[in-house]
């Protein structure tokens, strides 16, 4: 039966060096040739995923953890954060001296230059330090923001902004999204377009932002290198991303 496969990027398709293993590329191609649909589900922005879309010939994807959904090249959902909420978050971050990054579909912009937490977090994604602006969040529709602080420091933001969702992806950075947003929500939008159900979905991930989709999908697969909380919610545990984890689990699940 035809399935739709939703792949996270970092730590799932991309190995620890942020490269797509040849074994994963071949396995994903083989799954498509067997009749399955293939989609991306990532916390990254659209402007950050061009290479993997091209390498795997994919035109259906979820970005910003569900805030931005494209089906067969057509934007079908573009959720934004309300400007008034962004302004209040920035006011608190400025008082606490924590930097922020605001992201639209074309670029990311920081609130200050040269902050080590920003540099350290983006280095882990192999991304350069962005330009800085104090007003970008007022000029463009913002799909997702990043707050740079420790997990302990983040707690006051979750308490102050209950209408928002904070999802940590790095020891110095957390994603900021509207509450209720998730990759699972984005999956449902694509499934509706395809006339499929969650039972037809197979999700692959490794991070805290993958938990909802691992639980929602008919089959949820956590990588061997996944966060322990993600592993707890998965139906299967694959091998490490750098040890042909994707290729081996696709074969084990008889998807190739």
N, C-alpha and C positions, 0 to 999 in steps of 0.2 A: 504494500500500500504506500501511496505517496506521502511523504512527510515533509515538513518544512523545518530546516535546521537553522537555529539562531546561535551565532558564534560571538562571544565577547572577543575583544582583540588582545589587550595586554594581559600576558600570563595565560592566555588560552590559545589564540592563533599565533601571536608573537611570543617568541621565546624570551629568555631573560636579557638578551642583548637587543631586544626590540626588532627582531628579524623573523620573517616567516619561514619556518623550516620547509625544505623541499618536500619532505614526507607529508606535511600537512597540506601543502598546495596540491599535491597529487591526489591525496585522499578526498579533499573537498571536491575536486574536479570529478573524481570517480563517483562520488555521491550524486552529483548533478547528472552525470551520464546515466545513472541508474534510475533517474526520474524524480529525484527529490529536489525541492526548492531550497535555496541557500540565501540566508540573510545575515547581516551584521547587527549586533546589539551592543552598543558601547557607551561609555560615559564621555568619550571624546567628542569634539566638535566636528561638523562636516568637513571643514577645511583641513582637518588633521588626518583624515582617513583615505585620501585619494589613492595612495600607493596600494593599500590592501584591496580596495575596490577594483583597481585595475588588474592587480595580480590574479585575483580570483574571479574576475568578470562578474561583479555583483552590482546590481542597481536597486536593491531593496535593503534599507538599513534604518536602524534606530540610533540616534545620537542623543547626547545630553541626558542619558539615562531615561529616555522616554519622552523628552520634551520636543523632539524633532524627529518626525517619521516620514520616510520617503518610500514609496512603493513603485517599483518599476520606473524609477526616475522622476516620479511626480511627488511633490510635497503634499502629504495628506494631513499633517498636523504640525503646527509650529507654536507650541506653548511659550508664553513669556511670563516673566516675573513683573508684578505690578511696580511701576516706578516709585510709588510712595513707600512701598516696603523696602525697595533697594536703598532709598534715601535714608531710611531709619537704620538699616543695617550698616550703611557706610558711616553714619554719625557715631554709632557705637564703636565700630572698628577704628575710626579715627581717634576716639577717646582712649581706646585700649592700645592704640599704636600697633594695630595688626593690619597688614596689607590685604588687599582684595584683588581679584581679577574678575572682570566682567566679560562675558562672551556672547557674541551674536553668531550668525551663521558664517561670517567672513573672517573674523579675527578675535583675538583676545587682547585685552588692554588692562594693564596693572594700574593701581592707584599710586604707586611709587616705584622708583628705580633702585636697583642694587640691593634689595633685601635678601638676606641669605636663605630664608625659608622659601621664598619664591624660587630662587635659583636652584635650591636643592630639590624641590618638588618637580620642577620642570625638567631638570637634568635626568630624573628617573624616567621621563617620557621621551628623552632625546629631543626636547623642544627648547628653542632659544628664549631668552628673557624678552618679553614683549615691550612695546612702547608704553609710556605712562601717560595718563590723562586723569584729571579730576572730574571731568564732565561727561565722559563717554557713556556712562550708564543713563544719562539724561537725554542723550542724542540718538541712541539706537535701541531697538527692541532687544532686551537681554533674555536669553534662554536659560542661562546657567551662570552662577557666580562661584568663585572659589574663595574660601576664607583660610588664611594662613596663621595657624596657631596650634597649640598642642591639644590632645584629646581632652585633657582636664579643663583647659581654657574654653573649649568649645561648648561646654555644658551650659554656661550662662546665656549663650546665643539660642540654644534649643529652648530654654525656659522663656526667654524674652520674645521669641518669634515662633509661637506654636503653629502658626499657619505655614511654616516652612519645614523642610526636611533637610537634615544634615547627614551626609553619608561620607564617612572617612575613607580615603584611598591612599593616604600617605601619612607618615608620622607628623608632618608639619602642615598638612592641607586636608580640607574637607569640601565636598561639593555642597552647594546650596541650591535647593529646588523647591517648588511648591509642594506642600504636603499632598500625598496621594500619587505623586508622580513616580513611575517605576518603569523598568524595561518590560515588565509584564504587561503594563498598560499599552505600551507601544506595540508589543507582540499582538495584542488583541486587535488593534486597529488593522494590522497587516493580515491577520487571519480572517477578519471580516471581509476584506477586499478579495481574498482568495477563496472564500466560501468554505473555510476550514475551521476546525475547533482546536481548543488547547490540547485535546487528546492527540491531535495530529502533529504537535510541536515537540521538537527535541531541542533542549537548550544546553549550551556549554558555557561554563564560566568559572571564575576563580575568586572573585572579590565579594565584599559586602554588598556592593551595588548589584550583584547578580542573584541575591537570595530570592527575591520575589519571582524572578523568571524561572529559577530552578524549581521552586515550589509549584508554580502555575502550570508549567509544561507537562505534557503527558509523560515525558521522560526528562529528568534533570541530571546533567552530568557535571560533576565538579572535577577539576584537574587535580592531579596529585600534589601540585604546588599551591593549591587553593587555601584560602583562609579557613580555619577550622569551623567557623560558623557556616560557611558555604557548604562544606563537606557534610555537615549534619543535616542539611536540607535536601541533599541530592539523592537520587535513586542509584546512581553509579559513581564510582571514583575512578577516573582515568589515570594514566601514568603522568609523569611530569611533562610539562610542555616541551622541554628540551630533550626528552627521551621518546620521541615519536608518539607522544600521548594522544594526539588527535587521530592519527592514522590507526593506532591500535584500538582505540575505543570505537571508531566507526566500523572497523572490521568486526569487533566483538558484538556490536549491536546489529550486525548484518545490514548496514546501511551502504556498504560498498561491496 
